[in-house]
Amino acid sequence: MGRKENMPLWVFLGLMNIETRKGAMVLLWSCILFGIACIPMTFYFSEWVDWTWVAIMAAVSVWYWLCIRWVDSNTGW
């Protein structure tokens, strides 16, 4: 996605290589599903996966959701 003149930097960085809303939604749902999958993995594979992955995926999912919401309400795809 190209940067529009009124687009904040955090939205541009979040959706920099995403061209369509469908691509952004696939990325959002992938992060959500990976975050959910990390919860049981923290119990069984605690030497490889810890709760940090769950926290990171939650934060990134919120960031992508806010970026998608901003583009939907301001510039459009």
SVG drawing of the C-alpha trace seen along z (x, -y; Angstrom):
<svg xmlns="http://www.w3.org/2000/svg" viewBox="-15 -15 29 46">
<polyline fill="none" stroke="black" stroke-width="0.4" points="0.0,0.0 1.3,-3.4 1.4,-6.1 -1.3,-8.7 -0.5,-12.2 -2.8,-12.0 -1.8,-8.5 0.0,-8.2 3.3,-6.5 2.1,-3.6 -0.6,-2.7 1.8,-2.9 4.3,-0.6 1.6,1.9 0.3,2.2 3.3,1.4 3.4,4.4 -0.3,5.3 -2.3,4.1 -5.9,5.3 -8.2,5.5 -8.4,9.3 -4.6,9.6 -4.7,7.5 -7.5,9.7 -5.5,12.9 -2.6,11.4 -4.7,10.4 -6.4,13.8 -3.0,15.6 -1.6,13.6 -4.7,14.3 -4.6,18.1 -0.9,18.3 -1.3,16.5 -4.1,19.0 -1.9,21.9 0.9,20.7 -1.2,21.0 -1.1,24.8 2.4,24.9 3.6,23.0 2.6,26.0 4.1,28.8 7.1,27.1 8.0,24.6 11.7,24.7 10.9,23.4 7.7,21.3 6.8,19.2 4.1,16.6 6.1,13.9 4.8,15.2 1.2,15.0 1.7,11.4 3.5,10.4 0.8,11.9 -1.9,10.2 -0.2,6.8 0.5,7.3 -3.1,8.4 -4.4,5.2 -2.0,3.1 -3.2,4.7 -6.8,4.4 -6.3,0.7 -4.5,0.2 -7.3,1.9 -9.9,-0.2 -8.1,-3.4 -7.8,-2.7 -11.5,-1.6 -12.7,-4.9 -10.3,-7.3 -8.8,-6.5 -10.2,-3.2 -8.4,-0.4"/>
</svg>
